[in-house]
Amino acid sequence: MKQKQLILMTAVLALVIVFSVAGTVYSKEADAYGLNDSCLKEQERECLKQIKAVLQNYDCINSGITMTKVIDRKGNRQYRVRLHHKRIGDMDLAKKETLRRDLENIGFSQENFTVSYEFLP
């Protein structure tokens, strides 16, 4: 009976150690890529606010906005912003290009990033 308790206690302690080490490694890896950078997250939130403001100027309130990012090993960031609204789908090509230019004036104060905009029907 005591030997079973000792084996069980050893197994539990081993699992605690493994999860502790794994959590530390994951956290450090996220920091290496800047995923835990609160300044960057704040800039992303500000960028979304600015996108919404531009869309509001085009009477596209409550547009669907999806922003995804890819971070490579060098720290370069690529953002893809997909926008969906019926009025955007109904716009002619010239007005869409004007909207795209207005959106491209929005940016981050960080280097090594690119932003692309895609209009969905």
C-alpha positions in Angstrom: 0.0 0.0 0.0 2.8 2.5 0.9 4.7 1.6 -2.2 1.6 2.5 -4.4 1.2 5.8 -2.6 4.9 6.5 -3.2 4.6 5.7 -6.9 1.5 7.8 -7.3 3.1 10.8 -5.4 6.2 10.5 -7.6 4.1 10.5 -10.8 2.1 13.5 -9.7 5.3 15.4 -8.8 6.8 14.5 -12.2 3.7 15.8 -14.0 3.9 19.1 -12.0 7.5 19.5 -12.9 6.9 18.8 -16.6 4.0 21.3 -16.9 6.0 24.0 -15.0 8.9 23.6 -17.4 6.7 23.5 -20.5 4.8 26.6 -19.4 8.1 28.5 -18.9 9.4 27.4 -22.3 6.2 28.5 -24.1 6.2 31.8 -22.4 9.8 32.6 -23.3 9.1 31.5 -26.9 6.1 33.8 -27.1 8.3 36.7 -25.8 10.9 36.0 -28.4 8.4 36.6 -31.2 6.8 39.6 -29.4 3.5 37.9 -28.9 3.3 39.1 -25.3 4.1 42.7 -26.2 1.4 44.8 -24.7 2.4 47.9 -26.7 2.0 46.0 -29.9 -1.4 44.7 -28.9 -2.5 48.3 -28.0 -1.4 49.4 -31.5 -3.4 46.6 -33.1 -6.5 47.7 -31.1 -5.9 51.3 -32.2 -5.5 50.2 -35.8 -8.9 48.4 -35.6 -10.5 51.6 -34.2 -9.1 53.6 -37.1 -10.3 51.0 -39.6 -13.8 51.3 -38.2 -13.6 55.1 -38.4 -12.6 55.0 -42.1 -15.4 52.5 -42.8 -17.9 54.7 -41.0 -16.9 57.6 -43.4 -18.0 55.3 -46.2 -21.3 54.4 -44.5 -20.2 50.9 -43.8 -21.0 50.8 -40.1 -20.9 47.4 -38.5 -18.7 45.9 -41.2 -17.2 42.5 -40.6 -13.5 43.0 -39.9 -11.0 40.1 -39.6 -7.4 40.9 -38.9 -4.9 38.1 -38.9 -1.2 38.3 -38.4 1.8 36.1 -39.3 5.1 36.6 -37.5 8.2 35.0 -39.0 11.3 34.0 -37.1 13.0 37.4 -37.8 10.1 39.2 -36.1 8.6 40.5 -39.4 4.8 40.9 -39.1 2.3 40.5 -41.9 -1.3 41.5 -41.3 -4.2 40.6 -43.5 -7.4 42.6 -43.0 -10.5 41.3 -44.5 -13.5 43.5 -44.7 -17.1 42.5 -45.4 -20.1 44.8 -45.9 -22.9 44.8 -48.5 -22.0 48.4 -49.4 -18.4 47.6 -50.1 -19.5 44.8 -52.3 -21.8 47.2 -54.2 -19.0 49.8 -54.7 -17.5 50.4 -58.1 -13.8 49.7 -58.6 -12.8 53.4 -58.3 -14.5 53.8 -55.0 -13.0 50.6 -53.7 -9.5 51.9 -54.6 -10.2 55.1 -52.8 -11.3 53.2 -49.8 -8.2 51.0 -50.0 -5.9 54.1 -50.2 -7.6 55.6 -47.1 -7.2 52.3 -45.2 -3.5 52.0 -46.3 -2.8 55.4 -44.6 -3.5 53.6 -41.3 -0.5 52.0 -39.9 1.6 51.0 -36.9 4.7 52.8 -35.6 6.6 49.6 -35.8 9.1 48.6 -38.5 9.1 45.2 -40.3 5.4 45.0 -41.0 3.1 44.8 -44.0 -0.7 45.2 -44.1 -2.9 44.0 -46.9 -6.6 44.7 -47.3 -9.1 42.4 -48.9 -12.7 43.2 -49.6 -15.1 40.3 -49.4 -18.5 40.3 -51.2 
